Amino acid sequence: MAENGTALIGGGPPRDYSSPPSSSEGPTTTEDEINLARLDDEYQAAVARNDATTMGQILAEGMILVTGTGKTFTKQNLLEEARSGRFQYDRQDRSRRTIRVWGNTAVVTGVVWAKGKELGKPLEHRCWFSDTYIRTSEGWKYVFGQASLPLTPPPVLAQLNLIASDMAATIAFYRHLGLDIGDDPSTSITDHVVVRMPNGFELEIDDVEFVKQWDPGWENQAGKRPSVLGFSVSSPLAVDELYAKMIQAGYRGLQSPHDAYWGARIAVVEDPDGALWVS
């Protein structure tokens, strides 16, 4: 596992996957799937940067794209759109991708998530896609594409509520952790605090009486940890430094800094109500 979370498979110099293999026996299905995955990645990267030249090398002559509304685009339409710069993408990602190969024909399916601007206005959509490739004397070419209607956006985690038995102690803990906590203008710090993170996420801390205003049936369940919070820091060394700072302040460490099996450096500290801080 690479440090950035990308699995590295194999080694040696990079191959040119746009050309057919030299072996007289032809590629195995596995080789075809690897070639198609890399070609598909290359095409999506080209779309994201409006690289009409690379798109033109991958698209077959006579290529057609059909959208979820039935509208069709030719190869020339797609290349002209890229050259116009009408769309400026911040991301053009694919997920849930499946590649199926039948001899000289292959179909790549999955979900594409595009985000950016169209003529300066915000744009974001997700849809299923199905792209057909054919093997030619020049290598695999993208000949037919079909996209679904836009998918309903998935829910986005935007807020986490902590229920504190001792507001002052809980606020002191998270201030020691480095969060910028001030009084919420609409309430007293003794019952409700909102912490807005730089990325827009909100951490709300409520005392046991205030929580009953929005959840009248809430009951404190003794012995159960209320939450586990994950905080990112700038480096592995920063994990060690912040953990030492929290322990020096008198908080209980449950896991000292260590390198986890997935490659991250983590530590675990308990807040006054038993919630875990994980970094």
Steps between C-alpha positions, in 0.01 A plus 500: 500500500649831396506793740221676305272196525562370148584132466807442287504179298806378314796706384725586209470776242155623393346342192319664211146367541361678195671254259415134449732239659782357294440142613356281225275332756344833602436626853326304770169624636684634803737700279205637304328611821817676620542671163137611491504628858806714427356622172172586674691690770694685232180598320335633817811699587497647150133600535574664835773720350322558166779321314340455159819351352510204740124454477527486122763226518277281718161563333420289193391660175121496497485489882159584651404597856134473607389679818220402739261735319575342162716785373793387285852636460751408231876483537522842335243643744702380799828634363348839418352518850840429654670766287235758592580478872129517580548255782772550762529192719627484856453125492397231252511179701379149431400236754338155512666426167461160336678390182371213288683371193361283220771443242548831318216680681499633855251688718604724789224590747493699821404834658653831398504801732566832329537827689600842375347786305306537176544849354597620847200346680543216755452154355485164674347173390534125545374242253549143390696452180557213259785543251569256217852452366609304192841359423649643181837482325585817695397358837180538702267781390197646680212462251173535691398655831175511690423702813207477740289785627669681792503303825358639822795647693606286797462640851800701619619477859495865611448496876581296808337554841677415824293470816705617796432429867745777593504780242791689653720189509407398146565848361834512679596166343428610145665837556813314610469297181523826305140569396393863491201495735310816583154576634212434266323838472153349542565293814711482810824308488361295789253310281590520128811576294554490123852450362532566127797325342699653211351242260141597593434206733325588827566349842221581746534439873179483706447441869259227613213744555539693175496181290144432618387810309562323169473140623240483783542123529876508549630297792858472618616141462768443760803299395468571127742726319300782338720559194831444328649806331778495244723806461766538233828675572776616270754220544587183696721711727202727574311194633777438754520864600125545547468174694778610736328835546168335593662255743696782662169685549370204701282318245495122476680339211356169381748442217837667480617612153573203275504406133173326409493209257349716223796739509372790709644613832225514763441564869188479717405731787181492710297817555314567830191303387691204362489600134816403316719746317685321223769655281 
